[in-house]
Amino acid sequence: MSSYRIQGGTGEWEVVIGLEVHAQVTSQSKLFSGAATAFGAEPNSQVSLIDAAMPGMLPVPNVECIRQAVRTGMAINAPINTWSRFDRKNYFYADLPQGYQISQLYHPLVGEGSIEIEPEEGVLKTIGVERIHVEQDAGKLMHDQHPTRSYVDLNRSGVALMEIVSKPDMRSPAEAGAYVKKLRSILRYVGSCDGNMEQGSMRADVNVSVRKPGEPFGTRTETKNVNSIRFVMATVEIEARRQVDLIEDGGTVVQETRLFDPDGNGGKGVTRSMRSKEDAHDYRYFPDPDLLPLELDDAFLAEARASLPELPDAKRKRYESELGLTAYNADVLTADVETARWFEAMLAEGAAPKPAANWLTSELFGALNRLGKDIVDSPVSPKQAAELNRLVADGTLSGTLAKQVFELMLETGDDPAKIVEERGLKQTSDTGAIEAEIAKVMDANPDKVAEYRGGKDKLFGFFVGQTMRAMAGKANPSVVNELLKKALDA
């Protein structure tokens, strides 16, 4: 049970959230045509006669788009409907050449599933998914290309979308953010959507209503096309607050479509009304007469299921139980599929799991954050990282030296062994050399030696530091500790 509440003049209010996530299916061509789907192409350069709604053009379903939606359904433990149907959703808009959208309403491809989220550390909650249906995207209106005209780019027209409709199970901005993050992670693991919200390949319609705790659901609004996790959370908070203030001032929430403006209200964000919300019957849905129902056989479903990878929840549990990783490291390493792949590539090169996990989540992530890079663009390869970890494990490098070598790897791209050899950074365990430096340090600090021997044990760290400094950080710390203890206690 979420403890998130909105404080109003009449007491506490609860927010109720449902999300409709539109995820662009990963495919080389569109849902019903052979036109390309690459992002960033010149406007109207990826438009077939079908996408432009030329007379007499008949749609043909792209089997890969259907397969990817089926795999997504399987990944959230939802039943796949072996018989489903496409419907026409009729409405007029300038970016919709046909005057209708081919979608699924009455008989969707995927039934009810669920997604487990962790909105707070150690707090798990299951969010229901009502259905996943497949539909075609519309084009894009461009209002900033001409002073008096709007242009339309139909490159997106006909691109395959999965609409993933949650149940109204979320009760806080944190839960909504965690849901989108987890769904995005699952889609990227499955490979059915790249999850790139900035490019519009994944966006959310945010349904929000408020009520006094325990009362029936209130009237909801739908804020369209929110394109980041942060904005989803902001939309929930801002829209819920608006509704509470409206109701407490004697107003009534109207079921409508709204948009989120992050720059409104002095940069704090605001939702604005777009149009009153049409009910389903206003769209005049009816079965698409140009498309036969989709009928999936057992072989198709078996192949789709067999193609699924290990999913994030299963991978996280395996990292904890089999590799002995901490819950935190397992969670961080499995949150994104590219991070998990990088980590497993390190293991394949012989890195030990626990040191590799610690190094990746601290040293590598810190460096990538500093450089403004993603893990896929890392200047250091998993093979080089595994080699660096091995040099620490076999005593060639101390932790301090390893940090120096890593910085040089980032700068030069060289392998760690080459850097160690060329720069003379190898850790020494030569007891004679270490003992000689210890003697010099003790001779230079007779007063501190006397204090230590008089019971001031904390000075031991001082002697360790002085010895390591004298040896330019290249002495083996465990050997230094052992020899110092012996010399000081003599």
C-alpha positions as CSV (number, residue, x, y, z in Angstrom):
1,M,0.0,0.0,0.0
2,S,1.5,3.3,-1.1
3,S,1.8,6.0,1.6
4,Y,1.8,8.8,-0.9
5,R,-1.0,11.3,-0.3
6,I,-1.9,14.8,-1.5
7,Q,-2.7,17.1,1.3
8,G,-5.8,19.2,0.6
9,G,-7.8,21.7,2.7
10,T,-10.4,18.9,3.3
11,G,-7.9,16.2,4.2
12,E,-5.8,13.6,2.4
13,W,-6.4,12.6,-1.2
14,E,-5.2,9.4,-3.0
15,V,-4.0,9.4,-6.6
16,V,-5.0,6.6,-9.0
17,I,-2.7,6.1,-12.0
18,G,-3.0,4.0,-15.1
19,L,-0.5,4.1,-18.0
20,E,-0.9,3.4,-21.7
21,V,2.6,3.0,-23.1
22,H,3.1,3.1,-26.9
23,A,6.2,1.2,-27.8
24,Q,7.5,1.2,-31.3
25,V,8.2,-2.4,-32.4
26,T,11.7,-3.2,-33.5
27,S,11.4,-4.1,-37.2
28,Q,13.0,-3.1,-40.5
29,S,9.6,-2.3,-42.1
30,K,6.2,-1.0,-41.1
31,L,3.2,-3.0,-39.8
32,F,1.4,-3.2,-43.1
33,S,3.9,-2.1,-45.7
34,G,7.5,-2.6,-46.8
35,A,8.5,1.0,-46.1
36,A,11.6,1.5,-43.8
37,T,11.4,2.5,-40.2
38,A,14.8,4.1,-39.5
39,F,14.8,7.1,-37.2
40,G,16.0,10.5,-38.5
41,A,15.4,10.1,-42.2
42,E,14.4,13.0,-44.4
43,P,10.7,13.9,-44.1
44,N,8.4,11.8,-46.2
45,S,11.3,9.7,-47.6
46,Q,10.0,6.4,-46.0
47,V,6.4,6.4,-47.2
48,S,4.8,3.7,-49.3
49,L,1.6,4.0,-51.3
50,I,-0.1,2.1,-48.4
51,D,1.2,4.6,-45.8
52,A,-0.1,7.5,-47.9
53,A,-3.5,5.8,-48.2
54,M,-3.5,5.7,-52.0
55,P,-6.8,4.1,-53.4
56,G,-6.7,0.4,-53.9
57,M,-3.7,-0.3,-51.7
58,L,-4.2,-3.3,-49.4
59,P,-2.4,-3.8,-46.1
60,V,-0.4,-7.0,-45.5
61,P,0.6,-7.8,-41.8
62,N,4.3,-7.9,-41.1
63,V,4.9,-11.2,-39.3
64,E,7.9,-9.9,-37.5
65,C,5.9,-7.2,-35.8
66,I,3.4,-9.7,-34.6
67,R,6.1,-12.0,-33.4
68,Q,7.7,-9.2,-31.3
69,A,4.4,-8.3,-29.7
70,V,3.8,-12.0,-28.9
71,R,7.3,-12.3,-27.3
72,T,6.6,-9.1,-25.2
73,G,3.4,-10.7,-24.0
74,M,5.1,-13.8,-23.0
75,A,7.8,-11.8,-21.1
76,I,5.1,-10.4,-18.8
77,N,3.4,-13.8,-18.3
78,A,0.3,-12.8,-20.3
79,P,-1.8,-15.3,-22.4
80,I,-1.4,-15.0,-26.1
81,N,-4.7,-15.0,-28.0
82,T,-4.3,-17.4,-30.9
83,W,-7.2,-15.6,-32.6
84,S,-7.2,-11.8,-32.7
85,R,-8.6,-9.2,-35.1
86,F,-7.8,-5.8,-36.4
87,D,-10.3,-2.9,-36.2
88,R,-10.6,0.4,-37.8
89,K,-10.6,3.4,-35.3
90,N,-12.2,6.1,-37.3
91,Y,-11.3,9.8,-36.8
92,F,-10.0,12.6,-38.9
93,Y,-6.7,14.2,-38.3
94,A,-4.2,15.8,-40.7
95,D,-1.4,13.3,-39.9
96,L,-3.7,10.2,-40.5
97,P,-4.0,9.9,-44.3
98,Q,-6.6,7.0,-44.3
99,G,-9.0,8.8,-42.0
100,Y,-8.8,5.8,-39.6
101,Q,-6.1,4.0,-37.6
102,I,-5.8,0.2,-37.9
103,S,-5.8,-1.0,-34.3
104,Q,-7.2,-3.7,-32.0
105,L,-10.0,-3.1,-29.6
106,Y,-12.4,-6.0,-29.1
107,H,-9.9,-8.9,-29.7
108,P,-6.3,-7.9,-28.8
109,L,-3.3,-10.0,-29.5
110,V,-2.2,-10.3,-25.8
111,G,-4.3,-10.7,-22.7
112,E,-3.8,-9.8,-19.0
113,G,-0.2,-9.9,-17.6
114,S,1.7,-8.3,-14.8
115,I,4.9,-6.5,-14.0
116,E,6.7,-6.4,-10.7
117,I,8.2,-3.1,-9.6
118,E,10.3,-1.8,-6.7
119,P,9.3,1.8,-6.1
120,E,11.3,1.9,-2.9
121,E,14.2,-0.3,-1.8
122,G,12.8,-3.6,-0.5
123,V,9.2,-2.7,-1.4
124,L,7.8,-4.9,-4.2
125,K,4.5,-4.3,-5.9
126,T,2.8,-6.1,-8.8
127,I,1.1,-3.9,-11.4
128,G,-1.5,-5.5,-13.6
129,V,-1.4,-5.2,-17.4
130,E,-4.8,-5.2,-19.0
131,R,-3.7,-6.1,-22.5
132,I,-1.2,-5.5,-25.3
133,H,-2.6,-4.7,-28.7
134,V,-0.9,-3.9,-32.0
135,E,-1.6,-0.8,-34.0
136,Q,-0.1,1.5,-36.6
137,D,1.3,4.9,-35.7
138,A,0.2,8.2,-37.3
139,G,2.4,10.8,-39.0
140,K,3.8,13.9,-37.4
141,L,2.7,17.5,-37.8
142,M,5.4,20.1,-38.0
143,H,4.3,23.6,-37.0
144,D,7.6,25.4,-37.0
145,Q,8.7,25.0,-40.6
146,H,6.6,27.9,-42.1
147,P,5.1,31.1,-40.7
148,T,1.5,30.3,-41.8
149,R,1.4,26.6,-42.7
150,S,1.8,23.3,-40.9
151,Y,3.6,20.5,-42.7
152,V,3.2,16.8,-42.2
153,D,5.9,14.1,-42.2
154,L,4.5,10.6,-42.9
155,N,7.6,8.7,-42.1
156,R,6.1,7.4,-38.9
157,S,2.7,6.7,-40.6
158,G,2.2,2.9,-40.4
159,V,5.0,2.2,-38.1
160,A,4.1,-0.8,-35.8
161,L,3.3,0.1,-32.2
162,M,2.5,-2.1,-29.2
163,E,0.0,-0.3,-26.9
164,I,0.7,-1.7,-23.4
165,V,-2.3,-0.8,-21.2
166,S,-1.8,-1.1,-17.4
167,K,-4.5,-1.5,-14.9
168,P,-5.1,1.5,-12.6
169,D,-2.9,-0.1,-9.9
170,M,-0.4,2.7,-9.3
171,R,-0.8,5.1,-6.4
172,S,2.2,7.5,-6.5
173,P,4.6,9.2,-8.9
174,A,7.4,6.8,-7.7
175,E,5.3,3.8,-8.7
176,A,4.5,5.3,-12.1
177,G,8.2,6.0,-12.7
178,A,9.3,2.5,-11.5
179,Y,6.7,0.9,-13.8
180,V,7.9,2.7,-16.9
181,K,11.5,2.0,-16.0
182,K,10.8,-1.7,-15.5
183,L,8.7,-2.0,-18.7
184,R,11.4,-0.3,-20.7
185,S,14.0,-2.7,-19.2
186,I,11.8,-5.7,-20.2
187,L,11.3,-4.4,-23.8
188,R,15.0,-3.9,-24.2
189,Y,15.9,-7.4,-22.9
190,V,13.3,-8.9,-25.3
191,G,14.5,-6.7,-28.1
192,S,11.0,-5.8,-29.1
193,C,11.5,-2.0,-28.6
194,D,14.7,0.1,-28.2
195,G,12.9,2.1,-25.4
196,N,14.4,5.4,-26.7
197,M,11.9,7.8,-25.2
198,E,13.8,10.9,-26.5
199,Q,13.3,9.7,-30.1
200,G,9.7,8.9,-29.5
201,S,10.0,5.1,-29.8
202,M,8.4,4.8,-26.4
203,R,5.9,7.2,-24.9
204,A,3.2,7.1,-22.3
205,D,-0.3,8.4,-22.0
206,V,-0.8,9.1,-18.3
207,N,-4.3,8.6,-16.8
208,V,-4.7,10.3,-13.5
209,S,-7.7,10.6,-11.1
210,V,-8.0,11.5,-7.4
211,R,-10.2,10.3,-4.6
212,K,-10.5,10.2,-0.8
213,P,-8.9,7.0,0.4
214,G,-11.3,4.1,0.2
215,E,-13.8,5.9,-2.0
216,P,-14.7,4.9,-5.7
217,F,-12.5,6.1,-8.5
218,G,-12.8,9.7,-9.5
219,T,-13.0,11.1,-13.1
220,R,-9.7,10.7,-14.9
221,T,-7.8,12.8,-17.3
222,E,-5.4,11.5,-19.9
223,T,-2.1,13.4,-20.5
224,K,-0.8,12.4,-23.9
225,N,2.6,11.5,-25.3
226,V,4.8,12.0,-22.2
227,N,8.3,11.1,-23.3
228,S,10.5,10.6,-20.3
229,I,10.3,8.8,-16.9
230,R,10.9,12.1,-15.1
231,F,8.1,13.8,-17.0
232,V,5.7,10.9,-16.3
233,M,6.3,11.4,-12.5
234,A,6.0,15.1,-12.8
235,T,2.7,14.7,-14.8
236,V,1.2,12.6,-12.0
237,E,2.2,15.0,-9.3
238,I,1.1,18.2,-11.1
239,E,-2.2,16.8,-12.5
240,A,-3.2,15.2,-9.2
241,R,-2.6,18.5,-7.4
242,R,-4.6,20.4,-10.0
243,Q,-7.5,18.0,-9.6
244,V,-7.5,18.2,-5.8
245,D,-7.4,22.0,-5.9
246,L,-10.2,22.1,-8.5
247,I,-12.5,19.8,-6.5
248,E,-11.9,21.6,-3.2
249,D,-12.7,24.9,-4.9
250,G,-16.1,23.5,-5.9
251,G,-15.2,22.6,-9.5
252,T,-15.6,19.3,-11.3
253,V,-12.9,17.2,-13.1
254,V,-13.8,16.8,-16.7
255,Q,-12.8,13.6,-18.6
256,E,-10.4,15.1,-21.2
257,T,-7.2,14.8,-23.0
258,R,-4.3,17.0,-21.7
259,L,-0.7,17.7,-22.6
260,F,2.3,18.2,-20.3
261,D,4.3,21.4,-20.7
262,P,7.6,21.1,-18.7
263,D,8.3,24.8,-19.2
264,G,5.0,26.1,-17.9
265,N,4.5,27.6,-14.5
266,G,7.9,29.2,-14.4
267,G,9.6,25.9,-15.4
268,K,7.9,23.8,-12.7
269,G,5.7,22.2,-15.3
270,V,1.9,22.3,-16.0
271,T,-0.7,20.2,-17.8
272,R,-3.0,21.9,-20.3
273,S,-6.4,20.9,-21.8
274,M,-6.3,19.7,-25.4
275,R,-9.8,18.4,-26.0
276,S,-12.7,16.6,-24.3
277,K,-12.2,12.9,-24.1
278,E,-14.1,10.8,-26.6
279,D,-15.4,7.4,-25.5
280,A,-14.7,4.4,-27.6
281,H,-18.0,4.5,-29.4
282,D,-17.2,8.0,-30.7
283,Y,-14.4,6.4,-32.8
284,R,-16.9,4.1,-34.6
285,Y,-14.7,1.0,-34.4
286,F,-15.5,-1.8,-36.7
287,P,-13.5,-4.9,-38.0
288,D,-11.1,-3.9,-40.8
289,P,-12.6,-5.4,-44.0
290,D,-9.2,-5.6,-45.7
291,L,-7.5,-7.8,-43.0
292,L,-8.3,-11.4,-42.1
293,P,-8.2,-12.2,-38.3
294,L,-4.7,-13.3,-37.0
295,E,-4.6,-17.0,-36.3
296,L,-1.4,-18.2,-34.6
297,D,-0.4,-21.8,-34.6
298,D,1.5,-23.8,-31.9
299,A,4.8,-23.8,-33.8
300,F,4.8,-20.0,-34.1
301,L,4.2,-19.6,-30.4
302,A,6.8,-22.3,-29.4
303,E,9.4,-20.5,-31.5
304,A,8.6,-17.1,-30.0
305,R,8.9,-18.5,-26.5
306,A,12.1,-20.3,-27.2
307,S,13.6,-17.1,-28.5
308,L,13.1,-15.2,-25.2
309,P,16.3,-14.3,-23.3
310,E,16.8,-14.6,-19.6
311,L,14.7,-11.6,-18.3
312,P,15.8,-9.0,-15.7
313,D,14.0,-10.5,-12.6
314,A,15.4,-14.0,-13.3
315,K,18.8,-12.7,-14.1
316,R,18.9,-10.6,-10.8
317,K,18.0,-13.6,-8.7
318,R,20.6,-15.7,-10.4
319,Y,23.3,-13.1,-9.9
320,E,22.5,-13.2,-6.1
321,S,22.1,-16.9,-5.7
322,E,24.7,-18.3,-8.1
323,L,27.3,-15.5,-8.3
324,G,27.0,-14.3,-4.7
325,L,26.4,-10.6,-5.6
326,T,24.8,-8.2,-3.2
327,A,21.2,-7.3,-3.9
328,Y,22.3,-3.8,-4.8
329,N,24.9,-4.9,-7.4
330,A,22.6,-7.5,-8.9
331,D,19.9,-4.9,-9.3
332,V,22.2,-2.3,-10.9
333,L,23.8,-4.8,-13.3
334,T,20.4,-6.2,-14.5
335,A,18.5,-3.0,-14.8
336,D,19.6,-2.4,-18.3
337,V,20.3,-5.2,-20.8
338,E,23.5,-3.5,-22.2
339,T,25.0,-3.4,-18.7
340,A,24.2,-7.1,-18.1
341,R,25.8,-8.0,-21.4
342,W,28.9,-6.0,-20.6
343,F,29.2,-7.7,-17.2
344,E,28.8,-11.2,-18.6
345,A,31.4,-10.4,-21.3
346,M,33.8,-9.6,-18.4
347,L,33.0,-13.0,-16.8
348,A,33.5,-14.8,-20.1
349,E,37.0,-13.3,-20.2
350,G,37.7,-14.8,-16.8
351,A,36.9,-12.1,-14.4
352,A,35.7,-13.1,-10.9
353,P,32.1,-12.1,-10.4
354,K,32.2,-10.2,-7.1
355,P,35.3,-8.0,-7.8
356,A,34.1,-7.5,-11.4
357,A,30.6,-6.3,-10.1
358,N,32.2,-3.9,-7.6
359,W,34.6,-2.5,-10.2
360,L,31.9,-2.1,-12.8
361,T,29.3,-0.4,-10.6
362,S,31.9,2.0,-9.0
363,E,35.0,2.6,-11.2
364,L,33.5,2.1,-14.7
365,F,30.1,3.8,-14.0
366,G,31.9,6.7,-12.4
367,A,34.2,7.2,-15.4
368,L,31.4,6.9,-17.9
369,N,29.4,9.4,-16.0
370,R,32.3,11.8,-16.0
371,L,32.8,11.3,-19.7
372,G,29.1,11.6,-20.5
373,K,29.1,8.2,-22.2
374,D,26.9,5.1,-22.1
375,I,28.3,1.7,-21.5
376,V,28.0,0.7,-25.1
377,D,30.4,3.6,-25.9
378,S,32.9,2.6,-23.2
379,P,36.5,3.4,-24.2
380,V,37.5,0.3,-22.2
381,S,36.4,-3.2,-23.4
382,P,35.1,-6.0,-21.2
383,K,38.3,-8.0,-22.1
384,Q,40.5,-5.2,-21.0
385,A,38.5,-4.7,-17.8
386,A,38.8,-8.5,-17.0
387,E,42.6,-8.2,-17.5
388,L,42.8,-5.3,-15.1
389,N,40.8,-7.2,-12.5
390,R,43.1,-10.2,-12.9
391,L,46.2,-8.0,-12.4
392,V,44.8,-6.9,-9.0
393,A,43.8,-10.5,-8.1
394,D,47.3,-11.9,-8.7
395,G,49.0,-9.1,-6.8
396,T,50.6,-7.3,-9.8
397,L,48.6,-4.2,-9.0
398,S,47.4,-2.7,-5.8
399,G,44.0,-1.0,-5.7
400,T,45.7,2.4,-5.9
401,L,47.8,1.4,-8.9
402,A,44.8,-0.2,-10.6
403,K,43.0,3.2,-10.5
404,Q,46.1,4.9,-12.1
405,V,46.2,2.2,-14.8
406,F,42.4,2.5,-15.4
407,E,42.8,6.3,-16.0
408,L,45.6,5.6,-18.5
409,M,43.4,3.0,-20.2
410,L,40.6,5.5,-20.6
411,E,43.1,8.0,-22.1
412,T,45.1,5.8,-24.4
413,G,42.9,2.7,-25.1
414,D,45.9,0.5,-24.3
415,D,45.7,-2.8,-22.6
416,P,46.5,-2.8,-18.8
417,A,49.4,-5.2,-19.1
418,K,51.1,-2.9,-21.7
419,I,50.6,0.2,-19.5
420,V,52.0,-1.6,-16.4
421,E,55.1,-2.7,-18.4
422,E,55.7,0.6,-20.1
423,R,55.1,2.8,-17.1
424,G,56.7,0.6,-14.5
425,L,53.6,0.5,-12.4
426,K,54.0,-3.1,-11.1
427,Q,53.4,-3.6,-7.4
428,T,56.5,-4.9,-5.6
429,S,56.5,-7.5,-2.9
430,D,60.3,-7.4,-2.5
431,T,60.6,-7.6,1.3
432,G,64.2,-6.3,1.2
433,A,63.3,-3.1,-0.6
434,I,60.2,-2.6,1.6
435,E,62.2,-3.2,4.9
436,A,64.8,-0.6,3.8
437,E,62.1,2.1,3.3
438,I,60.5,1.2,6.6
439,A,63.8,1.6,8.4
440,K,64.2,5.1,6.8
441,V,60.7,6.1,7.8
442,M,61.3,5.0,11.4
443,D,64.7,6.7,11.6
444,A,63.0,10.0,10.4
445,N,60.2,9.8,12.9
446,P,61.7,8.6,16.3
447,D,59.2,10.5,18.3
448,K,56.2,8.8,16.6
449,V,57.9,5.4,16.9
450,A,58.1,6.1,20.7
451,E,54.5,7.2,20.8
452,Y,53.4,4.1,19.0
453,R,55.3,1.8,21.2
454,G,53.9,3.7,24.2
455,G,50.4,2.5,23.2
456,K,49.3,5.0,20.5
457,D,48.2,2.2,18.0
458,K,46.4,4.7,15.7
459,L,49.9,5.9,14.4
460,F,50.2,2.6,12.5
461,G,48.3,4.2,9.6
462,F,50.8,7.0,9.5
463,F,53.7,4.6,9.1
464,V,51.8,2.7,6.4
465,G,51.1,6.0,4.5
466,Q,54.7,7.1,4.8
467,T,56.1,3.8,3.5
468,M,53.7,3.6,0.6
469,R,54.6,7.2,-0.3
470,A,58.3,6.4,-0.2
471,M,57.7,3.5,-2.6
472,A,55.5,5.6,-4.9
473,G,52.4,3.5,-4.1
474,K,54.0,0.4,-5.7
475,A,54.5,-1.6,-2.5
476,N,52.2,-4.5,-1.8
477,P,50.0,-3.2,1.1
478,S,49.7,-6.5,2.8
479,V,53.4,-7.0,2.8
480,V,53.9,-3.4,4.1
481,N,51.5,-4.1,6.9
482,E,53.2,-7.3,7.9
483,L,56.7,-5.9,7.8
484,L,55.8,-2.7,9.6
485,K,54.1,-4.6,12.4
486,K,57.1,-6.7,12.8
487,A,59.5,-3.7,12.9
488,L,57.4,-1.5,15.2
489,D,56.8,-4.2,17.7
490,A,60.4,-5.3,17.8
